[in-house]
Each structure stands twice: as C-alpha cells, then as structure tokens.
Amino acid sequence: MSRQVMLVGDKDTGHGSCPPTAITSGSPTVQINGRAVARQGDPLAPHRKPKGSTHGRHIASGEPTCLVDGRPIALTGHPVNCGGSLVAGAGQGVTVGSV
C-alpha cells in the first residue's frame, strides 16, 4: 500500500472538538513543487478546544524506511502527538510504499 508524502501546509484530522491545523515547518533541504517535505517531529500549528487552552502539536511518527535529513518522512495516516492523524494533502502525487 502506498501513502502520499505530506508537505508544509497539509493538514491533519484534528481530534475531539479541536480543529485540524496545518504542518508549519519541514525539511530545509527537500521540497516538492516549492513546498518543504514534512518529517517526524515537524510542528503543526497549535490549536485549542473551545474555551480550552492552546497546545502545541507535532508529527509523532514517520516512515522509518524513508529518511529525509536523517528523519522519517511523514505520510498520510501518520499520527499527530496530541491526537488525530495526517490526511491527504498536496503531495503532488508523490507516494512511498508498494503500489
């Protein structure tokens, strides 16, 4: 099964009553169509529950067989540390995995 590569600007599913947010930072050396490739540990924009506190977020895991700058690349379906997972974005048709 192949999964799409995530890029800066792509979003996650959100969780509970917290809305989805976008990946805000990625690889300084690898881009697809001018957008940085996202990796394990890269941040997403903070979010908060209505009437709750704001909390930071990051990509919790990546594909261990495909490294970018020594870190696992982020693909659709990978989890975000506080809940939710990465969803298909603008990976421009670039996939990782078997077809």
N, C-alpha and C positions, 0 to 999 in steps of 0.2 A: 504494500500500500504506500503510495506516495503522498506527501503532505507539502503544502505551499510554504515557501520561505516568507517570514514576517519581516517587515520593514518599518522604519521610523514613520509614524503617522497611522499605522494599522492599529486596530483596537482589540479589546478583549470583550468578554461577555458581561462583565460586571458581576455582582453577586448580591443576593438578598435585595435590599432596596437601594444599594449603591449602584450608580450608573456605570456603563462602560467608559473607559478612558483610553487615550492613545499612547502608544510607545513614544517616548520623548527623546531617546538617545540610543545610538547604536555604534557599529564599527566605524572607527576613524579611517579605515583603510579599504573596506569593501562596500561598494554601492551597486545598486541595480537601478538603472534609469535615474541616477542622481539622488537616490534615497539610500541611507545607510541601512545595512543588514542588521537585524536585531539578534542578540545573543543572550544566553543565560546570564542573569544578573542585571541586564539593562533595565532602566526605570520606565514606568508608565506614569502618566500624570496622576497626582493624588486625587482621591475622591472622598466623599463622606455620605453617610446616611442623612436623610432629612433630620434636622435638629440634633445631629451627632457630631463627633469630632472628625476632622480631616486626618487621613492616614496615607502614608507613602506606599508605593507598590513597586514590585519588580518581577521580572520573568524568573520563575522558580526553577525551571529545568529546561534543558535543550537536548538536541540530538547528539549523543556522545561520539558518534562515528563521523561527524562532520564539524570540524572546528574552524572558527574564524577568529583570528587574533588569539589563538590558544583557548578559546571558549566555545562551548557547544552552541551551534546555531539554533535559533528559535523557529519553530514550525507551528502551523495550525494545530490546535489541540493541546499544546503545552500549557501547564498551569501557571497561574499568577500567585504569588505568595499569600495573598490575603483572601483568595477565593476567585472563582471564575477561571476561564481559560482563553487562550488566544484564538481568534476567529479569522476566517479567510479575509485577506485584505488585498493589497495591491502588489503582491509578489511577482507580478508581471509574468505569470506562467512558469516561474522557476520553482521546481519541486525537488524534494530529496526523498529517496526511497525507491523501492521497486515499482515498476509500472505494470 
